[in-house]
Amino acid sequence: MRPIGASVMRSVYRQSGERASRALALTAVLCLTLTLGGCIHTGPIANLVAVEDVTGSVPGPVPAITASPMAALSAEDWAIASKALAGALDPQGAGSAVAWENAASGMRGAMTPVGAVYDADGQTCRAFLAEISGRAPAQRLQGRGCREGQGAWAVSDLKPFGT
């Protein structure tokens, strides 16, 4: 047998070093592919999040005070409150709050005009704030009252104050 020469040994080491480098490179590519492969999603993102999921950055839905802000008022309560509202919204009035109370139901409140009277589509309008309390939880509302000529005031855009 012939002894292995230095040149043969160098050739073997070079070939095995190249194989090791290729194997290491392939292993790195395989690991990178598997790692990044988990980041790929082909479907719509909406399917990944349930509707009821709540995050810290997006506030959940604001609960409504009631189905209608005035739902706590009976017909008799509204008859009394609407007179106070008409007095508060009257362009000839003092422009100050007008209180109302229904002793029979225990409901009470105040209607306060906000800002000046303005014309909207041939109607006289004025914004107002309403405070309602009594047997139901207290409510602060904001809205707009409008009327044609000397007719009755019609309430619109009524919603919880600050929304």
N, C-alpha and C positions, 0 to 999 in steps of 0.2 A: 504494500500500500504506500501510496505516496503521501507525504505530509502536505497539509493544506497550506498554501502560501498566503502571504500577507495580502496579495491582491485579491485572491478569492475571498478571503475573510471580509475585506472591505466591501466587495460586491454584495455579499450576503447581508452584511449589516445595512448597506445602502438600500437594498431591496426591502428588507424588513422594516426599515425606518420609513420608506415611502408608503408601505402598506399601513403602517401605524398612523401615519399622517392622514392617509385617505380614510381610514376607519374612524379616526377622531373627527374629521371633517363631516363625514356621513352621519356620525352620531350627533354632532352639533346641529346639523340641518334637520334631522329627525326630531330632536328635542324641541327645536324652535317651531317646527311645523305642528307638533302636537300641542304645544303651549298656545300658539296663536290660533290654532284651529278651533279652540273653545270660544273665541271671540266672534266667530262668524255666525250670523243668524240670518236665514233667508226669508222668514215669515214676517208679517207685520208686528211691530213692536207693541201695538195695542193689545195683542193677545198675551203678552207677558205680564201685564199688570191688571189685576182685578179692579172693577169699578169702585169697590168699597175700600181699596187701599188708600191710606192717608199718609202723607209725608209731612215732614216738619216744615218744609218750605212753602207748601201750598195749603192754605186754610181749607177746612172742610166746609160743607154747606152751612149757611147761616140759618138756624131754625126760625121759622115764621112765628110771629107772636100768636096769631090765630089764622084761620082760613081767610078772614077779612079783618083788617085792623079794627073795624067798627062792630065786629061780631059780638063783642061783650055787651053792646048796648041793645036794650029792648026797643021796640017801636016807641014806647012812651019816653024812654031815655033819649032817643034820637030826636023826638019832637021837641024836647026841652033844649037839647044841645044845639040843634039846628037854629033855634031862635038866637042863642048866644052867638053862634057862628055868623048869622046874618047881621047882628049888631056889630060884631068885630070887623067884618069885611066892608061894612057900609062906607062908601067914599066920603060921606058927609060926617062920619063919626070921628071920634077923638083918636082912633088908631091905637087904642090900648086894649089890654086883655079884658075879656068879658067872661065872668064865671057863671057856671050853671050847676044845679043840683036837683036830683030827684030823690026826695026824702023817702018815697015809697020803696024804691029799689036799693037805695044806698049808694047809687052811682053819682059821681060828680066830676067836674073838670073845669077847664078854662080854654077859651079859644083866643089866640093872640095873632093879630095881623102882622105880616112881615113885609116890609117894603111898601112901595107905593102901588096904587091901583094902575093897571095897564090895560090896553085894548088888545084882544086876540081874536081875530076873525069876527069882528063886529060885536064881541062880547066884552063886558067889563070883568076883569079878573084881578085876583089878589092872592098871593101866597099866604099861608097861615101855619101856625103850630097849634097842635091840640094836645092837652094833657087830660088823660082820663084815668080815674081811680075809683075805688069802691070795692065791691065784692070780688072782682077779678083783679089779677095783677095790674099794677099801674103801667100805663103806656104813654109814651111820648111819640106823637105822630107829626108828620109834615105833609102838606098837601096844597091844593090850589082850588079856589072857589071861583066860579064864573057864572054870570047871569046875562040874559038878554034884556035890555031895557030895565023895567022895574020888576021883572019876574023873580022867581025864587032862585037862590044860589044853588048851583049844582057842584058837588065836590068831585074832583078828579085828581089823579096822581097821588092818591093817599098811600103813604108807606111809613114804616117805622122811621123815626127821626135819625138822621145821619147816614142813611143808606142811599 
